[in-house]
Amino acid sequence: MTIGTASYMSPEQIVADKNVDHRTDIYSLGIIFYEMLTGRLPYEADTPAQTMMMHILQPVPSLLTVRPDFSYGCEEVLQGALAKDKFDRYNSAMEFAQEVRRLAEGQAARPRRRQTRPLTPLPEHGDTAVAPAFNEQTLLQQQPSTGSDLIDYLLAHQQANPQGRQEARLAEIREMRGQQEEGDRQRQIAHAAEVAELRAAEEARRQAQARQAKLIWAAVFGTIAFFLVLALLISVLS
């Protein structure tokens, strides 16, 4: 069973990975750090299940898109804490804290090296890998959450479980991802329409100003011409 607050859960915690370790806390600390810097969470949705899906399916939001006044080093530190793969994260809270302190002191973030992933033991008999124990209740209780790794994860268990229950969940996940992509597309369309509307309004304002300027100059020239004609008439009559 997956236990935790959806907004702060790591991808491996969401899928109930039996090898969850201290690096899940690094991910949660990264969420808190992001929240402190921006005043909002990196992943927010209408339901906890959707939020958990975002933790796996969506890339880490860029800090610089929300706070462009921060340095790229701050972005690197956040990405290091919020990496989807735990082997790409900081190895300890101390290492993470040291990088945050370096940022506070105006120093550049140090390059990180990917940690070594432990080798997966081969099966004792034959060449076919065996998926870990998995059942319908586990699948229904946990809400997996990230990209191609998640799809591979579910496919592996589907092959190990011929009942086909995972196929329904996999279809649901794909549907949710499609809905998210469609939502993003609709937001992009709405944004483009808003930009086009603003540009049209600006162009209309510019044209109105140009017409107004022409009218003003026409009035000025008309007034000058009137007084010139009047002066000429006075000169002729006198």
Sequence and secondary structure as in RCSB ss.txt:
>XXXX:A:sequence
MTIGTASYMSPEQIVADKNVDHRTDIYSLGIIFYEMLTGRLPYEADTPAQTMMMHILQPVPSLLTVRPDFSYGCE
EVLQGALAKDKFDRYNSAMEFAQEVRRLAEGQAARPRRRQTRPLTPLPEHGDTAVAPAFNEQTLLQQQPSTGSDL
IDYLLAHQQANPQGRQEARLAEIREMRGQQEEGDRQRQIAHAAEVAELRAAEEARRQAQARQAKLIWAAVFGTIA
FFLVLALLISVLS
>XXXX:A:secstr
   S GGG  HHHHTT TT  THHHHHHHHHHHHHHHHSS S   SSHHHHHHHHHHS    HHHH TTS HHHH
HHHHHHS SSGGGS SSHHHHHHHHHHHHTT                 SSSS        HHHHHH     HHHH
HHHHHHHHHH TT HHHHHHHHHHHHHHHHHHHHHHHHHHHHHHHHHHHHHHHHHHHHHHHHHHHHHHHHHHHHH
HHHHHHHHHHHH 
